[in-house]
Amino acid sequence: MKVLHIITGLNDGGAEAVLFRLATSNESKFEHLVISLMDAGKYGSMLEDFGVKVYCLNMSNGILGLLNVFRIFSIVRKVKPDVVQTWMFHGDLFGGVLSRLAGVKNIVWGVHHTTLIKGESKRSTILIAKINSLLSRFIPKKIIYCADRSREVQESIGFYKKKGMVVSNGYDVSEYVANEKLGEDFKKELKLHSELLIGHVARFDPQKDQNNLFVGLSLLNIQSFKAILIGTNLDDDNSLLVKKKTELELKDSVKLIGRRNDIPSAMNAIDVFVLSSSFGEAFPNVLNEAMACGTPCITTDVGDASRIVGDTGWVVPPKDPQALSDAIMEAYHEMKSSPEKWAARKQACRNRIVDNFSLETMVSGYERVWLEGIEIT
């Protein structure tokens, strides 16, 4: 059986990572193929290394173009998939409509956003979300949301309720595991020495609100701390972040690393992970990756973040750098003053991911939906 995934792009991101884990899982009963409306990004070559065929359309500025319309149509007709799984708003719209025109009935939308905010989210994305809410009655057979909060928000703006269901993201807990040597090697490579090492993995985007993080870090009362920022455009070529570091006197405390492929090593190196997002998150993957490595998390209350963290970490309001700073200080004092309590917290982090968000559970959830829509002839 074949599943054709149609996704906006394959760069760093939660939905992209979930697609990769689904398509490369040993548990999968399906043959997987992928259409990226944009380029190969981070995951294109990685998928092909696992034998997954990837088509890249190189769409720019959210404009698909007539040639790519025909390409998608012809690929769908050639592949003859048993199911088309689309991802994110652009993928849901273009992939869903064109697959339906190509004769596919078993179309499943994947929604990985929560709130879209005027002035911060792209206008084209907000428009497409509204269009999708109207089409949700007619195009998809099912709509998979990665988080309860995502389903709640989208259905409030018109997404068809009878088609919605939640399949939480799942993680390969054999890859993300506590490994002291990985962490030590990572710190040695980057010369990271401090009383407290804080980590942040994301892309540079208003949604991730790195400004909130920087201001929160500037309020810390710790003699020696380091914060490492990992992800697309989180590097020294980003003049806005470099300027912000200087303004807040964080030049020696914050290190902009950029994109890395050894995220398990980074999660093992840091003492605490911080998610500073202000909106738009649905089911933040990075929290799960950190926790699976036994790393406690501090997160803003976005999407299903509080559900993921539970009582193993700290949840603070978005856009409140003082609250973020206070939570980091609380974590720091516990780590220094109560090693036994800190060790128990680290173990509780991993246990929560293993018990609730495994890769096997996610794969079976998606495939159950796909199989329901396959017509046996």
C-alpha positions as CSV (number, residue, x, y, z in Angstrom):
1,M,0.0,0.0,0.0
2,K,1.2,3.5,-0.9
3,V,0.9,6.7,1.0
4,L,1.9,9.9,-0.8
5,H,2.8,12.8,1.5
6,I,2.4,16.4,0.2
7,I,4.0,18.9,2.5
8,T,4.9,22.6,2.2
9,G,8.6,22.1,2.7
10,L,11.2,19.8,4.3
11,N,13.2,22.3,6.4
12,D,13.6,22.2,10.2
13,G,10.2,22.0,11.8
14,G,7.8,19.8,13.8
15,A,5.6,18.6,11.0
16,E,8.6,17.8,8.9
17,A,10.2,15.8,11.6
18,V,6.9,13.8,12.2
19,L,6.7,13.0,8.5
20,F,10.3,11.8,8.5
21,R,9.7,9.5,11.5
22,L,6.5,8.1,9.9
23,A,8.1,7.5,6.5
24,T,11.3,5.8,8.0
25,S,9.7,3.8,10.8
26,N,10.3,0.1,10.8
27,E,6.7,-0.3,12.1
28,S,5.2,1.1,8.9
29,K,3.0,-1.1,6.7
30,F,3.1,1.5,3.8
31,E,5.4,2.5,1.0
32,H,6.0,6.2,1.4
33,L,6.6,8.9,-1.2
34,V,6.9,12.6,-0.6
35,I,6.1,15.8,-2.6
36,S,7.7,19.0,-1.2
37,L,6.1,22.1,-2.5
38,M,9.4,23.9,-1.8
39,D,12.9,22.4,-1.8
40,A,14.6,19.4,-0.2
41,G,15.5,21.3,2.9
42,K,16.9,19.4,5.8
43,Y,14.9,16.1,5.4
44,G,14.9,15.6,1.7
45,S,18.3,13.8,1.4
46,M,17.7,12.0,4.7
47,L,14.4,10.6,3.4
48,E,16.1,9.4,0.2
49,D,18.8,7.8,2.3
50,F,16.0,5.5,3.6
51,G,14.8,4.8,0.1
52,V,11.9,7.3,0.2
53,K,11.2,8.9,-3.2
54,V,11.1,12.7,-2.9
55,Y,9.8,15.2,-5.5
56,C,10.7,18.9,-5.0
57,L,8.7,21.6,-6.7
58,N,10.7,24.6,-5.6
59,M,7.7,26.8,-5.0
60,S,8.6,30.3,-3.9
61,N,6.6,33.1,-2.1
62,G,3.7,30.7,-1.6
63,I,2.9,30.7,-5.3
64,L,2.6,27.2,-6.8
65,G,2.5,28.1,-10.5
66,L,0.7,26.4,-13.3
67,L,3.6,24.1,-14.2
68,N,3.7,22.7,-10.6
69,V,-0.1,22.3,-10.6
70,F,0.4,19.9,-13.6
71,R,3.4,18.2,-11.9
72,I,1.4,17.4,-8.8
73,F,-1.5,16.2,-10.8
74,S,0.7,14.0,-13.0
75,I,2.6,12.6,-10.0
76,V,-0.6,11.6,-8.2
77,R,-1.9,9.9,-11.4
78,K,1.4,8.1,-11.9
79,V,1.8,7.0,-8.3
80,K,-1.8,5.9,-7.7
81,P,-1.6,6.2,-3.9
82,D,-3.9,4.4,-1.6
83,V,-3.9,7.5,0.6
84,V,-2.7,11.1,0.2
85,Q,-1.5,12.6,3.5
86,T,-1.1,16.3,3.4
87,W,0.8,18.5,5.8
88,M,0.4,22.1,7.0
89,F,-2.0,24.7,5.5
90,H,-0.4,25.1,2.0
91,G,0.1,21.3,1.6
92,D,-3.5,20.7,2.8
93,L,-4.9,23.2,0.3
94,F,-2.8,22.5,-2.8
95,G,-2.2,18.8,-2.2
96,G,-5.8,18.1,-1.1
97,V,-7.5,19.9,-4.0
98,L,-5.2,18.6,-6.7
99,S,-5.3,15.0,-5.4
100,R,-9.1,15.1,-5.4
101,L,-9.1,16.4,-9.0
102,A,-6.7,13.5,-9.8
103,G,-9.2,11.0,-8.5
104,V,-8.0,10.3,-5.0
105,K,-10.8,10.0,-2.4
106,N,-8.8,8.9,0.6
107,I,-7.2,12.3,1.5
108,V,-6.1,13.0,5.1
109,W,-5.2,16.5,6.1
110,G,-2.5,17.1,8.8
111,V,-2.8,20.3,10.9
112,H,0.2,21.4,13.0
113,H,-0.8,25.0,13.9
114,T,-2.8,26.5,16.6
115,T,-3.4,30.2,16.6
116,L,-2.6,32.5,13.7
117,I,-2.1,36.1,14.8
118,K,-2.7,39.1,12.5
119,G,0.5,41.1,12.1
120,E,2.7,38.2,13.2
121,S,1.6,35.3,11.1
122,K,1.9,35.6,7.3
123,R,-1.2,37.0,5.7
124,S,-1.1,34.3,3.1
125,T,-1.1,31.6,5.8
126,I,-4.1,33.2,7.5
127,L,-5.9,33.4,4.2
128,I,-5.2,29.8,3.3
129,A,-6.4,28.6,6.8
130,K,-9.7,30.4,6.2
131,I,-10.0,28.8,2.7
132,N,-9.2,25.4,4.2
133,S,-11.9,25.8,6.9
134,L,-14.5,26.1,4.0
135,L,-13.0,23.2,2.1
136,S,-12.7,20.9,5.1
137,R,-16.3,19.6,4.5
138,F,-15.5,18.5,1.0
139,I,-11.8,17.6,0.4
140,P,-10.4,15.5,3.3
141,K,-11.9,12.2,4.5
142,K,-10.2,12.9,7.9
143,I,-8.3,15.7,9.5
144,I,-5.5,14.7,11.9
145,Y,-4.5,17.3,14.4
146,C,-1.3,16.8,16.4
147,A,-2.6,18.4,19.5
148,D,-5.9,18.9,21.4
149,R,-5.4,22.7,21.4
150,S,-4.8,22.7,17.6
151,R,-8.1,20.9,17.0
152,E,-10.0,23.2,19.4
153,V,-8.7,26.4,17.7
154,Q,-9.1,25.2,14.1
155,E,-12.7,23.9,14.7
156,S,-13.5,27.3,16.3
157,I,-12.8,29.0,12.9
158,G,-14.8,26.6,10.9
159,F,-12.9,23.3,10.3
160,Y,-15.4,20.5,10.0
161,K,-15.8,18.9,13.4
162,K,-17.0,15.5,12.4
163,K,-13.8,14.8,10.5
164,G,-11.3,15.8,13.2
165,M,-9.2,13.6,15.4
166,V,-6.0,13.9,17.4
167,V,-2.9,11.7,16.9
168,S,-0.1,13.0,19.2
169,N,3.4,13.2,17.8
170,G,5.6,10.2,18.7
171,Y,9.3,9.8,19.2
172,D,12.0,7.2,18.8
173,V,13.1,6.9,22.4
174,S,16.0,4.7,21.3
175,E,17.5,7.7,19.5
176,Y,16.7,10.3,22.1
177,V,18.1,8.8,25.3
178,A,20.2,10.0,28.2
179,N,23.9,9.7,27.2
180,E,26.4,11.5,29.3
181,K,29.3,10.9,26.8
182,L,27.3,12.5,23.9
183,G,26.7,15.6,26.0
184,E,30.3,15.9,27.2
185,D,31.7,15.5,23.7
186,F,29.3,18.2,22.5
187,K,30.4,20.6,25.2
188,K,34.0,19.9,24.6
189,E,33.6,20.6,20.8
190,L,32.0,24.0,21.5
191,K,34.0,24.9,24.6
192,L,30.9,25.2,26.8
193,H,31.8,25.7,30.5
194,S,29.4,27.3,32.9
195,E,27.4,26.8,36.1
196,L,24.2,26.4,34.0
197,L,23.9,25.5,30.3
198,I,20.6,26.5,28.8
199,G,19.4,25.2,25.4
200,H,17.0,26.5,22.8
201,V,16.3,24.6,19.5
202,A,14.1,26.3,17.0
203,R,14.2,28.4,13.8
204,F,14.4,32.2,13.8
205,D,10.7,33.2,13.6
206,P,8.3,35.6,15.4
207,Q,6.4,32.5,16.6
208,K,9.5,31.3,18.5
209,D,9.9,34.7,20.2
210,Q,13.6,34.7,20.7
211,N,13.2,38.3,22.0
212,N,11.3,36.9,25.0
213,L,14.1,34.5,25.6
214,F,16.9,37.1,25.3
215,V,15.1,39.5,27.7
216,G,14.5,36.6,30.1
217,L,18.1,35.6,30.0
218,S,19.2,39.2,30.7
219,L,17.2,39.1,34.0
220,L,19.0,36.1,35.4
221,N,21.0,36.4,38.6
222,I,23.6,33.8,37.9
223,Q,27.3,34.5,38.0
224,S,28.1,32.2,35.1
225,F,25.6,30.8,32.6
226,K,25.6,29.9,28.9
227,A,22.7,29.7,26.5
228,I,23.0,28.0,23.2
229,L,20.6,28.6,20.3
230,I,20.4,26.0,17.7
231,G,18.4,26.1,14.4
232,T,17.9,27.7,11.1
233,N,19.1,31.3,11.1
234,L,20.1,31.2,14.7
235,D,23.7,32.0,13.9
236,D,26.1,35.0,13.8
237,D,24.9,36.0,10.4
238,N,21.7,37.0,12.0
239,S,22.3,40.7,12.6
240,L,19.1,41.2,14.6
241,L,20.1,38.6,17.2
242,V,23.7,39.8,17.3
243,K,22.5,43.3,17.9
244,K,20.1,42.1,20.6
245,K,22.9,40.2,22.4
246,T,24.9,43.4,22.5
247,E,22.0,45.6,23.7
248,L,21.2,43.2,26.6
249,E,24.9,42.6,27.5
250,L,24.6,38.9,26.6
251,K,27.5,38.8,24.2
252,D,29.5,36.4,26.4
253,S,26.5,34.4,27.7
254,V,24.6,33.5,24.5
255,K,26.1,31.4,21.7
256,L,24.4,31.3,18.3
257,I,25.2,27.9,16.8
258,G,22.9,27.6,13.8
259,R,21.6,24.4,12.3
260,R,22.9,21.0,13.6
261,N,22.0,17.4,12.9
262,D,23.2,16.1,16.3
263,I,20.2,17.3,18.4
264,P,20.4,14.3,20.8
265,S,23.9,15.3,21.7
266,A,22.8,18.9,22.3
267,M,19.9,17.8,24.5
268,N,22.3,15.7,26.6
269,A,24.7,18.6,26.9
270,I,22.3,21.2,28.3
271,D,21.0,21.3,31.9
272,V,17.6,22.8,31.0
273,F,15.7,23.4,27.8
274,V,13.7,26.6,27.2
275,L,10.8,27.0,24.7
276,S,9.9,30.7,24.5
277,S,7.2,30.7,21.8
278,S,4.4,33.3,21.9
279,F,1.8,31.7,19.5
280,G,1.2,29.1,16.8
281,E,2.7,26.0,18.5
282,A,0.6,22.9,18.4
283,F,2.6,20.0,19.8
284,P,6.2,21.3,20.2
285,N,8.5,18.4,19.3
286,V,11.6,19.9,20.9
287,L,10.1,19.5,24.3
288,N,9.6,15.8,23.8
289,E,13.2,15.4,22.4
290,A,14.7,17.1,25.4
291,M,12.6,15.2,27.9
292,A,13.3,11.9,26.2
293,C,17.0,12.6,26.9
294,G,16.2,13.3,30.6
295,T,16.4,17.1,30.2
296,P,13.9,19.2,32.2
297,C,12.0,21.9,30.3
298,I,10.8,25.4,30.8
299,T,8.1,26.3,28.3
300,T,5.6,29.1,27.6
301,D,1.9,28.0,27.7
302,V,1.4,27.4,24.0
303,G,-0.4,24.6,22.2
304,D,-0.2,21.3,24.1
305,A,3.1,22.3,25.8
306,S,1.7,22.0,29.3
307,R,0.3,18.5,28.5
308,I,3.7,17.4,27.3
309,V,5.6,18.7,30.3
310,G,3.1,17.8,32.9
311,D,4.6,18.2,36.4
312,T,8.1,17.4,35.2
313,G,9.0,21.0,34.3
314,W,7.8,24.6,34.4
315,V,5.1,26.3,32.3
316,V,4.9,30.1,32.2
317,P,2.8,32.7,30.3
318,P,3.9,33.7,26.8
319,K,5.6,37.1,26.4
320,D,6.5,37.3,30.1
321,P,10.3,37.4,30.3
322,Q,10.3,37.9,34.0
323,A,8.3,34.7,34.5
324,L,10.6,32.9,32.2
325,S,13.6,34.1,34.1
326,D,12.1,33.2,37.4
327,A,11.5,29.6,36.2
328,I,15.1,29.3,35.0
329,M,16.3,30.5,38.4
330,E,14.0,28.0,40.2
331,A,15.4,25.2,38.0
332,Y,19.0,26.3,38.7
333,H,18.5,26.4,42.5
334,E,17.0,22.9,42.5
335,M,19.8,21.6,40.4
336,K,22.5,23.1,42.7
337,S,20.9,22.5,46.1
338,S,19.1,19.2,45.6
339,P,20.9,16.8,43.3
340,E,18.6,13.9,44.3
341,K,15.4,15.8,43.5
342,W,17.0,17.0,40.2
343,A,17.9,13.4,39.2
344,A,14.4,12.3,40.0
345,R,13.0,15.1,37.8
346,K,15.3,14.1,34.9
347,Q,14.1,10.5,35.1
348,A,10.4,11.6,35.3
349,C,11.0,13.6,32.1
350,R,12.0,10.5,30.1
351,N,9.4,8.3,31.7
352,R,6.6,10.7,30.6
353,I,7.7,10.6,27.0
354,V,8.2,6.8,26.9
355,D,4.8,6.2,28.6
356,N,2.7,8.7,26.6
357,F,4.4,9.7,23.3
358,S,6.1,6.7,21.7
359,L,6.8,6.4,17.9
360,E,4.9,3.1,17.8
361,T,1.7,4.7,19.1
362,M,1.9,7.6,16.6
363,V,2.5,5.3,13.6
364,S,-0.4,3.0,14.5
365,G,-2.6,6.1,14.9
366,Y,-1.9,7.4,11.5
367,E,-2.1,4.0,9.8
368,R,-5.4,3.3,11.4
369,V,-6.8,6.4,9.9
370,W,-5.3,5.7,6.5
371,L,-6.6,2.1,6.4
372,E,-10.1,3.2,7.3
373,G,-10.3,5.2,4.1
374,I,-9.0,2.4,1.8
375,E,-11.7,0.9,-0.4
376,I,-11.2,-2.9,-0.7
377,T,-12.1,-4.1,-4.2
